[in-house]
Amino acid sequence: MSNQAVAEQQPQPAEAGAVPAPSVSSAAPAAEGATPEALRRRIPKPADLAPLLQFKTPSLPTARNRVAKAQTIADLRAIAKRRTPKAPFDYTDGGAEEEITLSRARNAFKNLEFRPGVLRNVSTVDTATPVLGADSALPFGIAPTGFTRMMQSEGEYAGSQAAQAAGIPFTLSTMGTASVEDVAAAAPNGRNWFQLYLWTDRDRSMELISRAAAAGNDTLMVTVDTAVAGARLRDVRNGMTIPPALTVKTVLDASYRPAWWINFLTHEPLTFASLSHYSGTVADLINSMFDPTLTYEDLDWLREVWKGKLVVKGIQTLDDAKKAVDHGADGIVLSNHGGRQLDRAPIPLHLLPEVAAELKGKTDIILDTGIMSGGDIVAALARGADFTLVGRAYLYGLMAGGRPGVDRMIEILGTQVARTMQLLGVNRVSDLNEDHVRFLA
């Protein structure tokens, strides 16, 4: 080969600024990966479809089947609202005036953050806790509620029996629709408490106190936040009467909820069962319930005549909490009456830390108002409460399905309490402390 030919085969230097031509490979482009067998379309085989075609057997429309579908207290509330006439539902659901207190109480639980501990052995969890000298299987009991058989015909009988079965306290209201004697007979092995509106008429008060003691109630809960009745505007707007009146409006409302009216009309008429010997009108009775003249001297008198555990319900300041203990209270309930008395009242969950700082170990600190989940209960315990009470949650369950609805309410809250404790990394209620929860700004 000549020198000229060799020179022609050598790469020539590129001219300044020239872009080199891309090299061309003689190899074929790389093939894409094979399609996985699982992604190849095919006609489904009958054997593949069989496990998917599992239809549930239709269930009877019983109360138990109805409430079994509820996973939260809000679910029970939704069922209750569908099945209960507007007036009794709103009596349960509403608060005073603009319902600011009720809204703030619920938002207080929403506006907090749990602080869990991890890598703890939480294979077992114990939800039992002592309250007022005896254990409760769960850290909550049923609060006193008035006119309960108006919400659903089983009323206090369902509540007391469900509480007995669950091993938690049940509190009967002075304005209840079952007597202390009847509740004791319905739940003879339950832990029954009695709530009292203390009157200036000592004879009527003493009669109720004696009946509660004779019926085996170990705790008397005196309510002190009702100097006068709160302005519950939903009741006013609904024309709420007790018992419900058969007006054109209520008859139309009943047409959508026939089961409630059938139950109401075919059971014993509503009465204030604990006050069966009272001869005045309902209006006179309610006016006499709320006495604006009560003082701590009346609490001293009550402490003298009642030999069991004494609890003061309706405490809304630290000063009153300390005074109640000084005047003989074995326990206090931080409560604004479920937002049904003074609108813009203090929120029990916000008050709790300062009360616990002063009185923890000196008295049993119980909290109610705003509780709608087991997480709410755990938060209250972590912030210093010894125990909690649920009122609306109980009534939502009752309205949703009578006794099975109350059972389901307790089951929901109990399950939520246990799960929240496990996720926080604690095994016992006594392990909960302020490090497990903080309020968000």
C-alpha positions in Angstrom: 0.0 0.0 0.0 1.4 3.4 -0.9 2.1 6.0 1.7 -0.6 8.1 0.2 -3.2 5.4 0.7 -2.2 4.9 4.3 -2.5 8.6 5.0 -6.0 8.6 3.6 -7.0 5.9 6.1 -5.8 7.8 9.1 -8.3 10.0 11.0 -7.9 13.6 9.9 -7.9 16.4 12.6 -11.2 18.1 12.9 -11.5 21.6 11.7 -11.9 24.2 14.4 -15.5 24.4 15.5 -16.6 21.3 13.6 -19.0 18.8 15.4 -17.8 15.2 15.3 -20.1 12.8 13.5 -21.7 10.3 15.7 -20.3 6.8 15.6 -22.4 4.1 14.1 -22.6 0.7 15.8 -23.1 -2.3 13.8 -24.8 -4.1 16.8 -28.6 -4.5 16.8 -30.6 -2.4 19.4 -31.0 -4.2 22.8 -34.3 -6.1 23.1 -36.7 -5.0 25.8 -37.2 -7.4 28.8 -39.7 -10.2 28.4 -43.2 -9.4 29.7 -43.7 -11.1 33.2 -46.2 -13.9 33.2 -48.3 -12.1 35.8 -48.8 -9.2 33.4 -49.9 -11.2 30.4 -53.6 -10.9 29.7 -55.6 -14.1 29.8 -59.2 -15.3 30.1 -59.9 -15.8 33.8 -60.4 -19.4 34.9 -63.5 -20.4 37.0 -61.2 -21.5 39.8 -59.7 -18.0 39.9 -63.2 -16.4 40.2 -64.6 -18.6 42.9 -62.7 -17.0 45.9 -63.9 -13.6 44.7 -67.6 -14.5 44.5 -68.3 -14.6 48.2 -71.6 -12.8 48.8 -72.7 -12.1 52.3 -75.8 -13.8 53.6 -78.5 -11.1 54.0 -79.0 -10.3 57.7 -82.2 -9.6 59.5 -82.8 -5.8 60.2 -82.4 -6.3 63.9 -81.0 -3.6 66.3 -77.9 -5.7 66.9 -77.2 -6.1 63.2 -77.9 -2.4 62.6 -75.4 -1.1 65.2 -72.8 -3.8 64.4 -71.9 -1.8 61.3 -71.0 1.3 63.4 -67.3 1.7 63.8 -67.3 5.1 65.6 -69.6 7.1 67.9 -70.2 9.3 64.9 -71.6 6.3 63.1 -74.0 5.6 66.0 -75.0 9.3 66.0 -75.9 9.0 62.3 -78.0 6.0 62.9 -79.7 7.6 65.9 -80.5 10.7 63.8 -82.2 8.6 61.2 -84.3 6.8 63.7 -85.3 9.4 66.3 -87.7 12.3 65.9 -86.1 15.7 65.7 -87.1 17.0 69.2 -85.7 14.2 71.3 -82.6 13.9 69.1 -81.9 17.6 69.3 -82.5 17.5 73.1 -79.5 15.1 73.2 -77.4 16.6 70.5 -77.7 20.3 71.3 -76.2 22.8 73.7 -77.0 26.2 75.1 -77.5 29.4 73.1 -75.0 29.4 70.2 -73.4 26.1 71.3 -70.0 27.7 71.5 -69.1 25.7 74.6 -70.0 22.4 73.0 -68.0 23.1 69.9 -65.0 24.3 71.9 -65.1 21.2 74.1 -65.0 18.9 71.1 -62.3 20.9 69.4 -60.1 20.8 72.5 -59.8 17.0 72.0 -59.1 17.5 68.3 -56.5 20.2 68.9 -54.0 18.0 70.7 -51.2 15.6 69.7 -50.3 12.2 71.0 -46.6 11.5 71.7 -46.1 7.7 71.4 -43.3 5.7 72.7 -42.1 2.9 70.4 -40.4 -0.5 70.9 -42.4 -1.3 74.0 -44.0 -4.7 74.6 -47.7 -3.9 74.3 -48.9 -7.4 73.5 -51.2 -7.1 76.5 -53.1 -4.0 77.8 -55.1 -3.5 80.9 -57.9 -0.9 80.7 -59.1 -1.3 84.3 -58.8 1.6 86.7 -59.9 2.3 90.2 -62.4 5.0 90.8 -64.1 6.0 94.1 -62.9 2.9 96.0 -63.6 0.2 93.4 -62.3 -0.9 90.0 -63.9 -0.2 86.7 -63.1 -2.5 83.8 -62.8 0.5 81.6 -61.7 4.1 82.4 -65.2 5.6 81.7 -68.7 5.3 83.0 -72.2 6.4 81.9 -73.1 9.9 82.9 -76.5 10.9 84.3 -79.0 11.9 81.6 -82.6 13.1 82.0 -85.7 11.9 80.2 -83.8 8.9 78.8 -86.8 6.8 77.9 -87.8 9.6 75.6 -84.8 9.0 73.5 -85.6 5.3 73.2 -88.1 3.2 75.2 -85.5 1.0 76.9 -83.9 4.0 78.5 -82.1 3.6 81.8 -82.8 -0.1 81.8 -80.6 -0.6 78.7 -77.9 1.8 80.1 -77.7 0.1 83.5 -77.7 -3.4 82.2 -75.1 -2.6 79.5 -72.9 -1.0 82.1 -73.3 -4.0 84.4 -72.2 -6.4 81.7 -69.2 -4.2 80.8 -68.1 -3.8 84.5 -68.4 0.0 84.5 -70.5 2.5 86.6 -73.9 3.7 85.6 -75.3 7.0 87.0 -79.0 7.5 87.2 -80.3 11.1 87.0 -82.8 12.6 89.4 -84.7 13.5 86.2 -84.5 9.9 84.9 -87.4 7.9 83.7 -86.6 4.8 85.7 -86.6 4.7 89.5 -83.6 3.9 91.7 -85.4 0.8 92.8 -86.1 -0.3 89.2 -82.6 0.3 88.1 -81.3 -1.7 91.0 -83.7 -4.6 90.1 -82.7 -4.4 86.4 -78.9 -4.4 87.2 -78.6 -6.0 90.6 -74.9 -6.7 90.2 -74.0 -3.4 88.6 -72.2 -0.5 90.1 -75.0 2.0 90.3 -74.5 5.7 91.2 -77.2 8.3 91.8 -77.2 11.9 90.6 -79.0 14.5 92.8 -80.2 18.0 92.3 -80.1 19.3 95.9 -83.2 21.3 96.8 -83.8 23.7 99.7 -86.7 21.4 100.6 -84.7 19.0 102.7 -87.5 16.5 103.1 -87.7 15.8 99.3 -83.9 15.7 99.1 -83.6 13.4 102.0 -86.2 11.1 100.6 -84.2 10.6 97.4 -81.0 10.2 99.3 -82.5 7.5 101.5 -84.0 5.7 98.5 -80.6 5.8 96.7 -78.8 4.3 99.7 -81.5 1.7 100.2 -81.2 0.6 96.6 -77.5 0.0 97.0 -76.0 3.0 95.3 -72.5 3.5 96.6 -71.9 7.0 95.2 -74.0 10.2 95.2 -73.2 12.7 92.6 -74.6 16.2 93.3 -74.8 18.6 90.3 -74.0 22.2 91.1 -73.8 24.0 87.8 -77.6 24.5 87.4 -78.5 27.6 89.4 -80.9 28.2 86.6 -81.7 26.3 83.4 -79.5 27.1 80.4 -81.1 28.5 77.2 -81.2 25.4 75.0 -82.5 27.0 71.9 -83.0 23.9 69.8 -85.6 22.7 72.3 -87.3 26.1 72.2 -87.4 26.1 68.4 -88.6 22.5 68.3 -91.4 23.2 70.7 -90.0 20.5 73.0 -92.4 19.2 75.5 -92.1 16.3 77.9 -93.7 14.0 77.0 -93.6 14.8 73.3 -96.9 16.4 72.1 -98.7 15.0 69.1 -98.9 18.1 66.9 -99.1 18.3 63.1 -95.3 18.9 63.1 -94.5 15.9 65.3 -96.9 13.6 63.4 -95.2 14.5 60.1 -91.8 13.9 61.7 -93.0 10.6 63.1 -94.1 9.4 59.6 -90.4 8.9 58.8 -89.6 7.2 62.1 -92.5 4.9 62.8 -90.5 2.5 65.0 -89.8 5.2 67.6 -93.4 6.2 67.9 -94.6 2.5 68.1 -92.2 2.0 71.0 -93.2 5.2 72.6 -96.9 4.6 72.4 -96.8 1.0 73.4 -94.7 1.3 76.6 -95.4 2.9 80.0 -95.8 6.7 79.8 -92.8 8.8 80.7 -92.6 10.0 84.2 -89.9 11.3 86.5 -89.6 7.9 88.2 -87.5 8.9 91.1 -90.0 11.6 91.9 -93.2 9.6 91.7 -94.4 11.0 95.0 -94.2 14.6 93.8 -97.6 16.1 93.2 -96.8 19.3 91.4 -96.7 20.0 87.7 -93.7 19.2 85.4 -93.0 22.9 85.1 -93.1 23.4 88.9 -90.9 20.3 89.3 -88.2 21.6 86.9 -88.3 25.0 88.5 -87.7 23.4 91.9 -84.9 21.3 90.6 -82.6 24.3 89.9 -82.1 26.2 93.2 -80.2 29.5 92.8 -79.7 29.8 96.6 -77.4 26.8 97.1 -74.0 27.4 98.8 -71.2 25.3 100.2 -73.1 25.1 103.5 -75.6 22.9 101.6 -72.7 20.7 100.5 -71.7 20.4 104.2 -75.2 19.2 105.1 -75.1 16.6 102.3 -71.8 15.3 103.4 -73.3 14.7 106.9 -76.3 12.8 105.7 -74.8 10.7 102.9 -72.4 8.0 104.2 -71.2 6.7 100.8 -68.8 8.3 98.3 -69.8 11.9 97.5 -69.0 13.5 94.1 -69.5 17.1 93.1 -70.3 17.5 89.4 -70.1 20.8 87.5 -66.7 22.1 88.7 -65.4 24.7 86.3 -62.6 26.5 88.2 -59.6 25.4 90.3 -60.8 27.5 93.2 -64.2 25.6 93.3 -62.4 22.3 92.9 -60.3 22.9 96.0 -63.4 24.2 97.9 -65.4 21.1 97.0 -62.6 18.9 98.4 -62.3 21.0 101.5 -66.1 20.5 102.1 -65.9 16.7 102.0 -66.1 15.7 98.3 -64.5 12.3 97.6 -64.4 13.2 93.9 -65.1 16.1 91.5 -66.4 16.1 88.0 -64.9 18.8 85.8 -67.9 19.5 83.6 -69.8 22.3 82.0 -72.9 20.2 81.7 -72.1 19.1 78.2 -72.2 22.7 77.0 -75.9 22.8 78.0 -75.8 25.5 80.7 -73.5 28.5 80.3 -72.3 29.2 76.8 -68.6 30.1 76.6 -68.0 28.2 79.8 -64.5 26.9 80.7 -63.5 23.7 78.8 -62.9 20.8 81.2 -60.0 19.4 79.2 -58.2 22.8 79.4 -58.9 23.2 83.1 -57.7 19.6 83.8 -53.9 20.1 84.0 -54.0 22.9 86.7 -56.6 21.0 88.8 -54.5 17.8 88.5 -51.4 19.7 89.6 -53.1 20.8 92.8 -55.4 17.9 93.6 -54.1 14.7 92.0 -54.1 12.0 94.7 -56.2 14.1 97.1 -59.5 13.4 95.3 -60.8 11.5 92.3 -60.7 13.8 89.3 -63.4 12.8 86.8 -63.9 14.6 83.4 -66.9 14.8 81.0 -68.0 17.0 78.1 -66.8 16.6 74.5 -65.8 12.9 74.7 -66.6 11.2 71.4 -63.9 8.5 71.1 -61.6 6.3 73.1 -58.7 8.5 72.0 -60.5 11.4 73.8 -60.7 9.3 77.0 -57.0 8.4 76.8 -56.0 12.0 76.3 -58.0 13.1 79.4 -56.3 10.4 81.5 -52.9 11.4 80.2 -53.6 15.0 81.2 -54.5 14.1 84.7 -58.0 12.7 85.0 -58.6 9.6 87.0 -61.8 8.7 85.2 -64.2 10.0 82.6 -68.0 10.0 82.0 -69.9 9.8 78.6 -73.4 11.1 78.1 -74.1 11.9 74.5 -72.2 8.9 73.3 -74.3 6.7 75.5 -77.6 8.3 74.2 -76.5 8.0 70.6 -76.0 4.3 71.1 -79.3 4.0 72.9 -81.2 5.8 70.1 -79.4 3.8 67.5 -80.4 0.4 68.9 -81.6 0.2 72.5 -79.5 -2.1 74.7 -77.5 -3.5 71.7 -76.7 0.1 70.8 -75.4 0.9 74.2 -73.4 -2.4 74.2 -71.9 -1.4 70.9 -71.0 2.1 72.2 -69.1 0.6 75.1 -67.4 -1.8 72.8 -66.3 0.9 70.4 -64.9 3.1 73.1 -63.2 0.2 74.9 -61.6 -1.0 71.7 -60.4 2.5 70.9 -59.0 3.0 74.4 -57.0 -0.2 74.3 -55.7 0.4 70.8 -54.7 4.0 71.6 -52.8 2.8 74.7 -50.9 0.2 72.7 -50.0 2.7 70.0 -48.7 5.1 72.7 -46.6 2.3 74.2 -48.4 1.8 77.5 -49.9 -1.4 79.1 -51.9 0.1 82.0 -54.0 3.2 82.5 -51.6 4.2 85.3 -48.8 4.4 82.8 -50.4 7.3 81.0 -48.9 10.7 81.9 -48.6 14.3 80.5 -45.7 13.3 78.3 -48.0 11.3 76.1 -50.1 14.3 74.9 -49.6 18.0 74.3 -52.0 20.7 73.2 -51.2 22.3 69.8 -50.9 26.0 69.6 
